[in-house]
């Protein structure tokens, strides 16, 4: 029985490491590719008219949201670092309490997503030149990066304009204005966080038994 419990813990730790590694690898590979291959605002259609790679940089929170200028950016990055430490501690407790492997993997997705965006905020300003609407950014430019530590911008690229139309004129307040869904541009890290959070919320009764 004790051997079985030890094996379960070891396997769950491996699942955590594998989940975080795979998400970070995909996230950072795609971000570096986009950053060094696309001009800012450049789009490439991938599937019909509803999925495209669209390069944008997010100075603040997930899905293109912003938060409080320079100091807001620093506070947000510090919060992400602290939150990641809390999540690591929580994962350790889940393993110790023999929680379901699925729950541990989902929390690991959230951790991987948080770390993925931390990497951008901390290091991208030092590692890359500035992106513009006319030129592609350089990796490790001679004149240095585009921003100091903590001030890097998060690279976003997934855009799903599934609906792009206008509200009918008779609709109160919105009538005649543009209707777009899904409008926010996001990345692999954002997707990992969203999948982890929403799956836990939807199936919390099964996962938290």
C-alpha positions as CSV (number, residue, x, y, z in Angstrom):
1,X,0.0,0.0,0.0
2,X,2.8,2.4,0.9
3,X,4.7,1.5,-2.2
4,X,1.6,2.2,-4.3
5,X,1.2,5.6,-2.6
6,X,4.8,6.4,-3.3
7,X,4.5,5.5,-6.9
8,X,1.3,7.6,-7.3
9,X,3.1,10.7,-5.8
10,X,6.1,10.1,-8.1
11,X,3.9,9.8,-11.1
12,X,1.9,13.0,-10.2
13,X,5.1,14.9,-9.8
14,X,6.2,13.8,-13.3
15,X,2.8,14.9,-14.6
16,X,3.4,18.3,-13.1
17,X,6.9,18.6,-14.6
18,X,5.7,17.4,-18.0
19,X,2.7,19.7,-18.1
20,X,4.7,22.8,-17.2
21,X,7.5,21.9,-19.5
22,X,5.3,21.2,-22.6
23,X,3.2,24.4,-22.1
24,X,6.3,26.6,-21.6
25,X,8.0,25.1,-24.6
26,X,5.1,25.7,-26.9
27,X,4.4,29.1,-25.4
28,X,7.9,30.4,-25.7
29,X,8.7,28.8,-29.0
30,X,5.6,30.4,-30.6
31,X,6.2,33.8,-29.0
32,X,9.8,33.9,-30.1
33,X,8.8,32.9,-33.6
34,X,6.1,35.5,-33.8
35,X,8.3,38.2,-32.3
36,X,11.1,37.6,-34.8
37,X,9.0,36.9,-37.9
38,X,6.1,39.2,-37.8
39,X,5.9,43.0,-37.8
40,X,3.6,44.5,-35.1
41,X,0.0,44.1,-36.2
42,X,0.8,41.6,-39.0
43,X,-1.8,38.9,-39.5
44,X,-1.7,35.6,-41.3
45,X,-5.0,33.7,-42.0
46,X,-4.7,30.1,-40.8
47,X,-8.3,28.6,-41.2
48,X,-10.8,30.3,-43.4
49,X,-11.9,33.6,-42.0
50,X,-12.2,32.6,-38.3
51,X,-8.7,31.8,-37.1
52,X,-5.5,33.9,-37.7
53,X,-2.2,34.6,-36.2
54,X,-2.2,38.3,-35.4
55,X,0.9,39.8,-33.7
56,X,0.2,42.2,-30.9
57,X,2.0,43.0,-27.7
58,X,0.2,43.3,-24.4
59,X,1.8,45.6,-21.7
60,X,-0.4,44.5,-19.0
61,X,-2.8,41.6,-18.1
62,X,-4.1,38.7,-20.1
63,X,-6.2,39.1,-23.3
64,X,-4.9,42.6,-24.0
65,X,-6.0,44.2,-20.8
66,X,-3.8,46.8,-19.1
67,X,-3.1,47.7,-15.5
68,X,-1.9,51.0,-14.1
69,X,1.1,52.1,-16.2
70,X,4.7,51.5,-15.2
71,X,4.2,50.8,-11.5
72,X,1.1,48.8,-12.3
73,X,3.2,46.6,-14.6
74,X,5.8,46.0,-11.9
75,X,3.1,45.2,-9.3
76,X,1.4,42.9,-11.8
77,X,4.6,41.0,-12.5
78,X,5.4,40.7,-8.8
79,X,1.9,39.4,-8.2
80,X,2.3,36.8,-10.8
81,X,5.6,35.6,-9.3
82,X,4.1,35.4,-5.8
83,X,1.0,33.7,-7.2
84,X,3.2,31.1,-9.0
85,X,4.9,30.4,-5.7
86,X,1.5,29.9,-4.0
87,X,0.4,27.6,-6.8
88,X,3.5,25.5,-6.5
89,X,2.8,25.1,-2.7
90,X,-0.9,24.2,-3.5
91,X,0.2,21.6,-6.0
92,X,2.5,20.1,-3.4
93,X,-0.4,19.9,-0.9
94,X,-2.7,18.3,-3.6
95,X,-0.1,15.6,-4.1
96,X,0.4,15.1,-0.4
97,X,-3.4,14.8,0.1
98,X,-3.6,12.3,-2.8
99,X,-5.9,14.4,-4.9
100,X,-6.9,13.4,-8.4
101,X,-4.3,13.5,-11.0
102,X,-6.6,15.5,-13.3
103,X,-6.9,18.2,-10.7
104,X,-3.1,18.3,-10.3
105,X,-2.7,18.6,-14.1
106,X,-5.2,21.4,-14.3
107,X,-3.5,23.4,-11.6
108,X,-0.2,22.7,-13.3
109,X,-1.7,24.3,-16.5
110,X,-2.5,27.4,-14.5
111,X,1.1,27.5,-13.1
112,X,2.6,27.0,-16.6
113,X,0.5,29.8,-18.0
114,X,1.5,32.2,-15.2
115,X,5.2,31.4,-15.6
116,X,5.0,31.7,-19.4
117,X,3.8,35.3,-19.2
118,X,6.2,36.1,-16.4
119,X,9.1,35.2,-18.7
120,X,7.8,37.8,-21.2
121,X,7.4,40.5,-18.6
122,X,10.8,39.9,-17.0
123,X,13.1,39.2,-19.9
124,X,11.7,40.1,-23.3
125,X,12.5,43.8,-22.9
126,X,16.1,42.8,-22.4
127,X,16.3,40.0,-25.0
128,X,14.6,41.7,-28.0
129,X,14.6,44.9,-29.9
130,X,11.4,46.8,-30.3
131,X,8.7,45.5,-32.7
132,X,7.2,48.1,-35.0
133,X,4.6,48.1,-37.8
134,X,7.4,48.2,-40.4
135,X,10.3,46.1,-39.0
136,X,10.7,42.8,-37.3
137,X,12.3,42.7,-33.9
138,X,15.9,41.4,-33.5
139,X,17.0,38.9,-30.9
140,X,19.8,40.3,-28.7
141,X,20.3,43.5,-30.6
142,X,23.7,45.3,-30.3
143,X,22.1,48.4,-28.9
144,X,20.3,46.4,-26.2
145,X,16.7,45.5,-25.7
146,X,13.6,47.7,-25.9
147,X,12.8,47.9,-22.1
148,X,14.4,47.4,-18.7
149,X,13.8,44.3,-16.5
150,X,10.2,43.8,-15.5
151,X,8.9,46.0,-18.3
152,X,8.8,43.5,-21.2
153,X,5.6,43.2,-23.1
154,X,3.7,39.9,-23.4
155,X,3.5,38.6,-27.0
156,X,-0.1,37.6,-28.1
157,X,-1.0,36.0,-31.4
158,X,-4.2,33.9,-31.4
159,X,-7.2,35.7,-32.9
160,X,-10.6,34.1,-33.5
161,X,-12.8,36.6,-35.3
162,X,-15.7,34.0,-35.5
163,X,-18.3,36.8,-35.7
164,X,-17.5,40.1,-37.3
165,X,-20.6,42.1,-38.2
166,X,-22.8,45.0,-37.0
167,X,-25.6,45.1,-34.4
168,X,-29.0,45.7,-36.0
169,X,-30.1,49.3,-35.8
170,X,-33.1,48.4,-33.7
171,X,-30.9,47.0,-30.8
172,X,-30.9,49.5,-27.9
173,X,-27.6,51.3,-27.2
174,X,-25.5,48.9,-29.5
175,X,-27.5,49.4,-32.7
176,X,-25.3,50.1,-35.7
177,X,-22.0,49.5,-33.7
178,X,-19.6,46.7,-34.6
179,X,-20.0,43.2,-33.1
180,X,-16.9,41.1,-32.9
181,X,-16.5,37.7,-31.2
182,X,-14.0,36.5,-30.1
183,X,-12.2,39.9,-30.0
184,X,-9.3,39.5,-27.5
185,X,-5.9,38.3,-28.9
186,X,-4.2,35.8,-26.6
187,X,-1.3,33.3,-26.4
188,X,-0.6,29.7,-25.3
189,X,-0.1,30.7,-21.7
190,X,-3.4,32.5,-21.5
191,X,-5.1,29.5,-23.0
192,X,-3.5,27.2,-20.4
193,X,-4.7,29.4,-17.6
194,X,-8.2,29.6,-19.0
195,X,-8.5,25.8,-19.6
196,X,-7.3,25.1,-16.1
197,X,-9.5,27.6,-14.3
198,X,-12.7,27.0,-16.2
199,X,-12.4,23.2,-16.1
200,X,-11.9,23.3,-12.3
201,X,-14.9,25.7,-12.0
202,X,-17.2,23.5,-14.2
203,X,-16.2,20.1,-12.7
204,X,-15.2,21.3,-9.2
205,X,-17.6,18.9,-7.4
206,X,-15.9,15.9,-9.1
207,X,-12.4,17.2,-8.8
208,X,-12.5,18.3,-5.2
209,X,-13.9,15.2,-3.6
